[in-house]
Amino acid sequence: MTYKVTAKAWTQGWELHIEGVGVTQSEGVEDAEAVVRDYLELDGLDADAPIDITFEFRGSNNLQVA
């Protein structure tokens, strides 16, 4: 299973919306994947599964990161 994540920019960093699971936050782009994996692990889910993150930057096109 691949977890789809939408990262939405806000004033304090990023909201990480994990489809079908929940929402968490990270301070920067560079730690978004690690934060998602920690969230999955704490929720008893497969933290080693593939993750697709789409970053939504305000005022620009989205950026897909695998």
N, C-alpha and C positions, 0 to 999 in steps of 0.2 A: 504494500500500500504506500502510495506517495501522499504526503501531507501538503496541501496547498495553503500557502500563507500569503495574506495581503498585508504589507507593511505600509502604514499610513503616517506621513510626517505630521508632527505636532510640535508645539513650542519646546517641549522637554525631551524630544527624541522621536521614537517610533512606537506606534501601536501595532502589535503583531497579532492579526486576526487569523487564527488557525481554524480552517474550515471544519466544522462539525465537532470541534474540541473546545475552543475558548479563546480568550484574548490575554495577552501579556504585553510587556513593554520592554524596550531596550533604549539605551542612551544613544547608540550610534549604529550605523550600517554594519560596521565590522564585527559587532557582537550579536547581531540579530539571529543568526543560525544557532549559535551556542545557547542563547536564551530560549529559543523554541525547543531545542533538544532537552534542555533542563526541565522545561514545562511538561513536555511529553513524558519524561522519566518520572517526574513527581506525580503525574496523573496515572501512572501504571501502564503507559503505552510504549510502543516500540520507538525508542529514541534514536535507533540506528537506521530507521527507515529513510528513504529518500525524501527530501524536502524541496518544494518549488516555492521560491519567494518572489513575489511581484512587489516592487517598491513603487508607491504612488507619491511622486514629488509634486508639491503644489505648483501649479502654473506650467507644468511641462508634461510630456508624454511619460507613460509608465516604463519602467525598466525591469525586465525579467531576469532573474538570477537563479541558476540551478544549484 
